[in-house]
Amino acid sequence: MNLQRVGHIVVKDLRLGPRSPLLLFAVVMPLLITLLVAAVFGSLFDQQPRLGIVDLGDSGIPEAAAALDGIEVTTSTDPAALADRVERHDVDAGLVIPEGFDDAVRAGEEPDLEFLVSGRSLASTRAVLAVTTIDLVREVAGGEPPVEVVTTVIGAEDYVPLGDRLIPLTVFYAVVIAGMFLPASSLVEERQKRTMDAVLVTPARMPEILTAKAIVGISLATVMGLITLALNRAFGANPGAMVLFLVLGAVMVAEFGLVLGCWARDVNTLYTAIKGGGIFIFLPALFALFPGVPQWIARIAPTYYFLQPIYDLGARGASFGSLWDELAVCLAIVTLLVPAVAAMGRRAEHDLAIVT
Amino acid sequence: MRGPIVAAIVRKDARAFTRDRFFFFITILALVAYAVVYFFIPSNVDETVTVGVHQTGLDELIRGVAAASRGLAVAEYDSSADLEDAVTRGADGVVAGLDFPTDFAETVAAGERARVRLLLPAGVSEDDRLLLEGIVGEVAFAVAGVPPPVDPITDAVVLGTDRVGDQMSLQDQMRPMLLFFVLMVETFALASLVSIEIQERTVTAVLATPARIGDVLAAKGIFGTGLAFVEVLFLALVIGALAPNLPLMLVALLLGSILVTGFGMIAGSFGRDFMEVLFISFAFMIPLAIPAMAALFPGTAPLWVRLIPSFGLVDVIGGVTTDGESWREVSGALASLAAWSTAAFVAGSMILKRRVSTL
């Protein structure tokens, strides 16, 4: 293999790459997926009760409510508009505080307090807001509860927040789109448009072309993986080990991409194969989301051996020493794929019928 | 535009579609996957926070607190160890535990501060923590004989239809999204078919026959709309989306099919190969999916979301299937959907016509 020729093909692919929408796709999609996943899953499963407050006097309740963690508070001035927002379920409940409310409570009176509840709010949400409202009013009255609450958190060592469980999903997309799609579709496209024939007329041989495609895919996959991890603040305590598994993962998916790219006769066949086999390589990302299901199933997917270490390092604070098994299997897969890529490359070269 | 010619072109497109393994596979896979996903999504809503309690001599008070609110349930345990075990395992649906000391009532009655253990599993939400701390405080105040100055639980005014016990499940919320996603896949399918015809110049071959460009456009519109409509109708039937108001849903889904056909024609006209079609289709699909995503969140969608062409479709499907809204109630959303569908279809036809005439 001539490394200079490999370099020339890499430079050619990098020069022509920006013209392909796939490169844009590989760069934009992981970022978009990270943002969508964070926005949709982050807020969908972590919705807080929403309380709207109209203070017709000068009560201390709105300020105290706004300082609370776990409740989203908005204030306005128009009781009718608040009622409208409650009815449309823009807030779960509304509180209309009359003028002189705080003074009346401090004087031991039981003043009226309008508490509006949206018909669509959950019973549990109503309970939270009602109990919190009582607490806030008691605070205004100046009464300290004759009790001290001592909080004990149970099971913190095994708990991984949802946001962290999404790390394999976002890293998967970043690495797979750039590392697998890019070399695979580039190979198929070059064969379909016969530009591969033109390259093979030169002294360049198939192994050099495949190496060049792999270098471009691995580089982009690694960069996109690093960006995704940075966006998710998921480098963990051992960034060196994280980068190692990311690069190994990029190499693994690039090898899969090269095998697919050499095998598929056209773009449609390639995408049908990816669509059909996608669930298999996607398994580890899916299983990380649901810790309750048997995790051993994910081990049948080759991608497990780089995604799981990335998850363990980034979300569970694992040490590099505890990941030797995964590293060994990952290296074995990467090594075993090399002859497969070479064999598929030879087959593709023969199919092109331009063999010197 | 002549019927027999248009029908012949539609038949040709249908054959091309079923012959294309990729799109045929995707289409079937998507329909099956969406139906399976739908039936895996939870169909009920747990509105209750279940709290484990270990206490002595507070039975009446604890039951009173639970009875006052429909959103709270109490599971009692004989010992602190049992309670801790239940919270750790999440047994009986317990989300947290309150461990009152045996001398709680005496301590508080004597005017002293009692200590109550609040057992929280890692990851419990801040609002649940607020609720539990509030309950402990109210139990202590009740023992001390200090009633709350206000009673927002019994004095609450419920605005709108009270849906406690009949809340919209995640399955209900996902219905518009799944139906819309089926239509979106069709944007891609039609775009690719149009693109292939342009690239392979089969459209010019068709125009060499007595068929005119108007016939081709009509055929593409009918085929795209028909394909999308049949698929979305099938899924709507499977997931029970047609039952609340069949005629209204048929009109909404037909308009939705016309909308995505318009975008499919635009994407197909611009895309020069598979990757470009994929990219342009995604450029349309992502913004169009926003209203379907927004429907998962409570409350009114912001103005910018309401201005997205697909909002009317999502709004009508959501309104009809979950709230049983009538023609009159969804008329605004339906009018907006009709306007966007017409605009997208006209724009798609014009762009495709222009593209074909340049060949």
Interface residues (C-beta under 8 A of the other chain):
Chain A: S20 P21 L22 L24 F25 M29 L32 L36 V40 S43 L44 D46 Q47 Q48 P49 R50 L68 D69 G70 I71 A83 V86 E87 R88 H89 D90 V91 D92 A93 L95 V105 E109 E110 P111 L113 E114 F115 L116 V117 S118 G119 R120 L122 A123 S124 T125 R126 A127 V128 L129 A130 V131 T132 T133 I134 D135 V137 R138 A141 G143 P145 P146 V147 E148 V149 V150 T151 T152 V153 I154 G155 A156 D158 Y159 P161 S185 E189 V267 N268 T269 Y271 T272 K275 G276
Chain B: D20 R21 F22 F25 I26 L29 V45 E47 T48 V49 S69 R70 G71 L72 E84 V87 T88 V108 G111 E112 R113 A114 R115 V116 R117 L118 L119 L120 P121 A122 G123 S125 E126 D127 D128 R129 L130 L131 E133 G134 I135 V136 G137 E138 V139 A140 F141 V143 A144 V146 P148 P149 V150 D151 P152 I153 D155 A156 V157 V158 L159 G160 T161 D162 R163 V164 G165 Q167 M168 D273 F274 M275 E276 L278 F279 I280 F282 I286 M293 L296 F297 P298 G299 T300
